Amino acid sequence: MVDLEARFQDAIQHFWTARERQQQKQVEGGRIDAGTRGAVTGGTQMGALEVLVADVLVEAGLDPREIKTRTALELPGYYRPEKKWDLIVVSHDQLVIAVEFKSQVGPSFGNNFNNRVEEAISNATDLWVAFREGRLGKSPSPFLGYFFLLEDCPRVHTPCRNQEPYFTVDPVFMRASYSRRYEILCRRLVRERLYSGVCLALATNEIPTRISQPAQDLTFRSFIAAIQGHVVGFVGGQPDR
């Protein structure tokens, strides 16, 4: 897509706008979670990003009717009955793509980091075992994607201390900031083949938002290129397309 970078910028700006709008709406309605949690529980904030990825999939050759971003997003699991993903593609009775869009905004980064790590690993593990058990259609393997947006603020760049009462942590985490920890996480999710493609982006909460992508192997462009490659291979393998 010629305007990929511009649309990515707009999609991230939409994230912040939607978050603020949802929070304000809950404040006006007198909801008890009208603080920062109100912006989390108010509904989707990644809508523009989901539309962007869907457009990329259509451009790569998929039927728009096979791309789901709002409803019918549940996929069977192995350790649980089902899990609702953010974007899926089911074509010819097989799962082609499943993508998770996640974010983390301050002020609390510590506990939320651990929660995000556990969530990312467990969701992928559950899906791959379900695929192995034949719950997600025939081969080839689907593309499993993970997009993560982290608020760019001083707190995420501050070195963190590790608690080591019995054993030492992996040296790569020594004095690593939260942004660095997420980079390590995302890279290892791909290295261990839990996800087919991962993107890590940092963005400031302002207008216009400033986006940075600290790792060349985790950029949005490389993420999209991996998805496009998977789609082209899938479409090319379908005789009736």
C-alpha positions, 0 to 999 in steps of 0.5 A, a space after each residue: 500500500 502506497 499510503 501505509 505509513 500515513 494510514 498507520 499514523 492515522 490509526 495510532 492517532 485514532 487509538 488515542 482519540 477513541 480512548 479519550 472519547 470513551 473515558 469522557 463518555 463514562 465521566 459524563 455518564 457517571 460510571 464508577 470506572 470513569 478513571 483510566 480504567 474507563 478508557 480500557 473498558 469503553 470498547 474497541 480502540 484499535 478499530 482503525 488499525 483493524 481496518 488498515 490490516 483488513 484492507 491490506 488483506 483484501 489488496 493481497 487477494 483475500 475475499 473481504 467477506 472472509 475477514 472478520 473484525 467485529 463479530 464471529 471472532 471466536 476460535 476453539 481452544 484446547 485448554 478452554 472452549 473458545 477465545 475471541 480474537 481481534 481479527 481472523 480470516 477463515 477461508 475454505 474451512 480453514 483458519 488462515 489468519 488470527 491477529 491480536 491487537 494489544 496495548 499498554 498505557 500508564 501509569 501502571 506498567 509493572 503488573 500489567 507487563 507480566 499480565 501481557 506476557 502471560 496472556 500472549 504466551 497462553 493465547 498462542 499456546 492454546 491456539 497451536 494445540 487446538 490446531 494440532 488437534 484438528 480444531 481449526 481446519 486442515 493444513 497449512 498452518 495459519 498466520 498468528 499475529 501479535 501487534 503491541 502498542 506501548 505508550 511512549 513516556 519517560 516511565 517506559 524508558 527508565 531502567 527497572 530493577 529485578 527481584 532475585 531472592 533465589 536465582 538470577 534472571 536472564 542477563 538480557 533483562 538486567 536494568 532493562 526498561 519496560 520498552 526494552 522488556 517488551 522488545 525482548 518479549 516480542 522478539 522471543 515470541 517469534 523466535 520460539 514460533 509462538 507467533 508468525 509475525 509481531 509488531 512493537 510500536 511506541 506512541 506518545 499520547 498527544 496530537 499529533 502522536 509521535 510513533 517510534 519503532 525501536 526494533 527493525 525486525 518488529 516494525 509495522 512494515 515488516 509485520 505487514 510484509 509477513 502477512 502479505 506473504 502468507 496471504 499470497 501463498 494461501 491464495 496461490 494454493 487455492 485452485 478455484 480463486 
